[in-house]
Amino acid sequence: MPEAIGSGCINHPSVEAAGRCKQCGKPFCTTCHISGPTGNFCSEGCKAAHENFTQRAQQLDSMQKSAVGTKLWFLGKKILFFGVIIVIVGFVAGYFGIEVPVLSNLLRSVTGQ
């Protein structure tokens, strides 16, 4: 339990507060104190609201991580696709004797010519 904070409890103004609610910030005494997995609260309503907020934030975080993974997957596919296109263009150009400076040296080393 946190140390006294020098103000009165929201429900019992004559009793010195022992902490502040993690959800609303209001002071509470040891009688009103409600402990939850995410912190200390002044009421069951604040505890439920904070737990709902925490759960929703975790869902959004996992959705964001999933979206980033999907974007990276599609970026990798695009890079692979364009890489294959460049190789095909290089081989076609080499077949017809068209000199492509960067690709020509690469094709010579691959084909051994």
C-alpha positions as CSV (number, residue, x, y, z in Angstrom):
1,M,0.0,0.0,0.0
2,P,1.4,3.4,-0.9
3,E,2.3,6.0,1.8
4,A,-0.2,8.6,2.9
5,I,-0.6,11.4,0.3
6,G,-1.8,14.3,2.5
7,S,-5.4,14.6,1.3
8,G,-8.7,13.2,2.3
9,C,-10.4,10.1,0.8
10,I,-12.9,10.7,-1.9
11,N,-15.6,8.8,0.0
12,H,-14.4,9.6,3.6
13,P,-13.1,13.3,3.5
14,S,-12.1,13.2,7.2
15,V,-9.9,10.1,6.6
16,E,-6.4,10.6,5.2
17,A,-5.9,9.1,1.8
18,A,-3.6,6.2,1.4
19,G,-3.2,6.3,-2.4
20,R,-4.7,7.5,-5.7
21,C,-6.8,5.6,-8.1
22,K,-4.8,4.4,-11.2
23,Q,-7.9,5.1,-13.4
24,C,-9.3,8.4,-12.2
25,G,-6.5,9.7,-9.9
26,K,-8.9,10.3,-7.0
27,P,-7.6,9.7,-3.5
28,F,-8.8,6.7,-1.5
29,C,-8.3,5.4,2.0
30,T,-7.5,1.9,3.2
31,T,-11.2,1.1,3.6
32,C,-12.0,2.1,0.0
33,H,-8.9,0.6,-1.5
34,I,-9.6,-2.0,-4.2
35,S,-6.6,-3.9,-5.5
36,G,-6.5,-5.3,-9.0
37,P,-4.0,-7.0,-11.3
38,T,-3.3,-3.7,-13.0
39,G,-3.1,-1.5,-9.9
40,N,-5.0,0.2,-7.0
41,F,-8.4,1.7,-7.5
42,C,-11.0,3.8,-5.7
43,S,-14.0,1.7,-6.9
44,E,-14.9,-1.5,-8.7
45,G,-16.0,0.7,-11.7
46,C,-12.6,2.3,-12.0
47,K,-11.0,-1.2,-11.7
48,A,-13.2,-2.6,-14.5
49,A,-12.7,0.4,-16.7
50,H,-8.9,0.2,-16.4
51,E,-8.8,-3.6,-17.0
52,N,-11.0,-3.0,-20.1
53,F,-8.6,-0.3,-21.3
54,T,-5.6,-2.5,-20.7
55,Q,-7.2,-5.4,-22.6
56,R,-8.2,-3.2,-25.5
57,A,-4.7,-1.7,-25.7
58,Q,-3.1,-5.2,-25.8
59,Q,-5.5,-6.2,-28.6
60,L,-4.6,-3.1,-30.6
61,D,-0.9,-3.7,-30.0
62,S,-1.2,-7.3,-31.3
63,M,-3.2,-6.1,-34.3
64,Q,-0.5,-3.6,-35.1
65,K,2.3,-6.2,-34.8
66,S,0.3,-8.5,-37.1
67,A,-0.2,-5.6,-39.7
68,V,3.6,-4.9,-39.7
69,G,4.4,-8.6,-40.3
70,T,1.9,-8.7,-43.2
71,K,3.4,-5.5,-44.7
72,L,6.9,-7.0,-44.5
73,W,5.6,-10.2,-46.1
74,F,4.2,-8.3,-49.1
75,L,7.3,-6.2,-49.4
76,G,9.4,-9.4,-49.6
77,K,7.2,-10.8,-52.3
78,K,7.5,-7.5,-54.3
79,I,11.2,-7.6,-54.0
80,L,11.4,-11.2,-55.1
81,F,9.0,-10.5,-58.0
82,F,11.0,-7.6,-59.3
83,G,14.2,-9.5,-58.9
84,V,12.9,-12.4,-61.0
85,I,11.7,-9.9,-63.7
86,I,15.2,-8.3,-63.8
87,V,16.8,-11.7,-64.2
88,I,14.4,-12.6,-67.0
89,V,15.0,-9.3,-68.8
90,G,18.7,-9.8,-68.4
91,F,18.6,-13.2,-70.0
92,V,16.4,-12.1,-72.8
93,A,18.6,-9.1,-73.5
94,G,21.7,-11.4,-73.4
95,Y,20.0,-13.8,-75.8
96,F,19.4,-11.1,-78.3
97,G,22.9,-9.6,-77.8
98,I,21.7,-6.4,-76.2
99,E,24.4,-5.0,-73.9
100,V,23.0,-4.1,-70.4
101,P,26.1,-2.9,-68.4
102,V,25.2,-4.2,-65.0
103,L,23.4,-7.4,-66.1
104,S,25.9,-8.3,-68.8
105,N,28.8,-8.9,-66.4
106,L,26.5,-10.8,-64.1
107,L,25.2,-13.0,-66.9
108,R,28.7,-13.7,-68.2
109,S,29.8,-14.9,-64.7
110,V,26.7,-17.1,-64.4
111,T,26.8,-18.6,-67.8
112,G,30.6,-18.9,-68.0
113,Q,31.0,-17.0,-71.2
